[in-house]
């Protein structure tokens, strides 16, 4: 693995919220330019106030610095985001392997326009189970539902 000295720990709202929100925002701008910065800025508030506090979130740290995270709602990956400068170092793979070891199965939805993410999940063994033409906000951004079991 390329992810030298990565430690996975539980989310701590008191110390992690703003850092993970920033990772989410920067990674989303990079991976989802089709959504637009204005809409992502609006969604950031939901990430901070609703999604992160409700989810079971694990934080990947390198030398004590948060560099990525995965948020689970049961066995559903509500989000996995790696800081842009840390992508390609095996951190996402490590977070998914950890979650899969704990849960036994995982599912997620991914924007089909995010081809890099679709390839990443397929490389890990995720299989497509369905598609829909709109996202969670009813916007015309197609999603694919993927799943994997141990």
C-alpha positions as CSV (number, residue, x, y, z in Angstrom):
1,X,0.0,0.0,0.0
2,X,1.0,3.5,-0.7
3,X,-0.7,5.0,2.4
4,X,2.4,5.2,4.7
5,X,1.4,5.5,8.4
6,X,-2.3,6.1,8.0
7,X,-4.3,5.6,11.1
8,X,-8.1,5.2,11.0
9,X,-10.0,6.6,14.0
10,X,-13.5,7.6,14.9
11,X,-14.9,11.0,14.1
12,X,-14.7,13.6,16.9
13,X,-17.2,16.4,16.2
14,X,-15.4,18.8,18.5
15,X,-12.1,18.6,16.6
16,X,-13.0,17.2,13.1
17,X,-16.1,18.9,11.8
18,X,-14.5,21.9,10.1
19,X,-11.6,19.9,8.8
20,X,-13.8,17.2,7.3
21,X,-16.1,19.8,5.9
22,X,-13.1,21.3,4.1
23,X,-12.0,18.0,2.8
24,X,-15.5,17.3,1.5
25,X,-15.7,20.7,-0.2
26,X,-12.3,20.6,-1.9
27,X,-12.7,17.0,-3.0
28,X,-16.3,17.7,-4.2
29,X,-15.1,20.7,-6.3
30,X,-12.5,18.4,-7.9
31,X,-14.7,15.3,-8.5
32,X,-18.1,17.0,-9.1
33,X,-17.5,20.2,-11.2
34,X,-20.8,19.5,-12.9
35,X,-22.6,20.4,-9.7
36,X,-21.1,23.8,-9.4
37,X,-19.4,25.7,-6.6
38,X,-22.6,27.6,-5.6
39,X,-24.6,24.4,-5.0
40,X,-21.7,22.7,-3.3
41,X,-21.4,25.7,-1.0
42,X,-25.1,25.3,-0.1
43,X,-24.7,21.6,0.5
44,X,-21.7,22.1,2.8
45,X,-24.0,23.4,5.5
46,X,-26.0,20.1,5.3
47,X,-22.7,18.2,5.6
48,X,-21.7,20.0,8.8
49,X,-25.2,20.1,10.4
50,X,-26.8,16.9,9.3
51,X,-24.7,14.3,7.5
52,X,-21.5,14.2,9.6
53,X,-23.2,14.3,13.0
54,X,-25.7,11.5,12.0
55,X,-23.3,9.1,10.3
56,X,-20.8,6.6,11.6
57,X,-17.6,8.4,10.4
58,X,-14.1,7.1,10.4
59,X,-11.2,9.5,9.8
60,X,-8.0,8.6,8.0
61,X,-5.0,10.5,9.5
62,X,-1.4,10.8,8.4
63,X,0.9,12.0,11.2
64,X,-2.1,13.1,13.1
65,X,-3.6,15.2,10.3
66,X,-7.0,14.2,8.9
67,X,-6.6,13.4,5.2
68,X,-9.8,11.6,4.4
69,X,-13.0,10.1,5.8
70,X,-15.8,7.6,5.2
71,X,-19.3,8.1,6.6
72,X,-21.6,5.1,6.9
73,X,-25.3,5.0,7.5
74,X,-25.6,1.3,8.4
75,X,-23.9,-0.5,5.5
76,X,-24.4,2.4,3.1
77,X,-21.5,4.7,2.3
78,X,-23.0,8.1,2.6
79,X,-19.7,9.6,1.6
80,X,-16.0,8.9,1.2
81,X,-13.7,11.9,0.5
82,X,-10.0,12.2,0.4
83,X,-8.2,15.5,0.4
84,X,-7.1,16.2,-3.2
85,X,-3.4,16.2,-2.3
86,X,-3.7,12.8,-0.7
87,X,-5.7,11.0,-3.5
88,X,-3.9,8.1,-5.2
89,X,-2.1,7.0,-2.0
90,X,-4.4,4.1,-1.0
91,X,-6.3,6.0,1.6
92,X,-9.7,5.5,0.1
93,X,-8.9,1.8,-0.4
94,X,-7.9,1.5,3.2
95,X,-11.1,3.3,4.5
96,X,-13.3,1.0,2.4
97,X,-11.4,-2.1,3.5
98,X,-11.8,-1.1,7.1
99,X,-15.5,-0.5,6.7
100,X,-16.1,-3.7,4.7
101,X,-14.3,-5.7,7.4
102,X,-16.6,-4.2,10.1
103,X,-19.9,-4.4,8.1
104,X,-19.4,-7.4,5.8
105,X,-21.2,-5.6,3.0
106,X,-21.3,-2.1,1.7
107,X,-23.4,-0.1,-0.8
108,X,-23.2,3.4,-2.2
109,X,-24.4,5.7,-4.9
110,X,-21.9,7.5,-7.2
111,X,-22.4,10.2,-9.8
112,X,-21.9,8.5,-13.2
113,X,-20.1,11.6,-14.4
114,X,-17.5,11.0,-11.7
115,X,-15.7,8.4,-13.9
116,X,-12.6,8.2,-11.7
117,X,-14.7,7.2,-8.7
118,X,-16.7,4.7,-10.8
119,X,-13.5,3.1,-11.9
120,X,-12.1,3.1,-8.3
121,X,-15.1,1.3,-6.9
122,X,-15.2,-1.3,-9.7
123,X,-11.5,-2.0,-9.2
124,X,-12.3,-2.8,-5.5
125,X,-15.0,-5.2,-6.6
126,X,-18.2,-3.2,-6.3
127,X,-20.9,-4.3,-8.7
128,X,-23.6,-2.0,-10.2
129,X,-27.1,-2.9,-9.1
130,X,-29.2,0.0,-10.5
131,X,-29.2,3.5,-11.9
132,X,-31.3,6.6,-11.5
133,X,-31.6,9.7,-13.6
134,X,-31.6,12.3,-10.7
135,X,-29.6,12.8,-7.5
136,X,-30.9,13.1,-3.9
137,X,-31.9,16.7,-4.6
138,X,-33.9,15.8,-7.7
139,X,-31.3,17.4,-10.0
140,X,-30.5,15.8,-13.3
141,X,-27.2,14.2,-12.3
142,X,-27.4,10.4,-12.9
143,X,-26.3,8.1,-10.1
144,X,-25.3,4.4,-10.1
145,X,-26.0,2.2,-7.1
146,X,-23.1,-0.2,-6.3
147,X,-22.6,-2.9,-3.7
148,X,-20.0,-5.3,-2.5
149,X,-19.9,-8.2,0.0
150,X,-17.0,-9.9,1.7
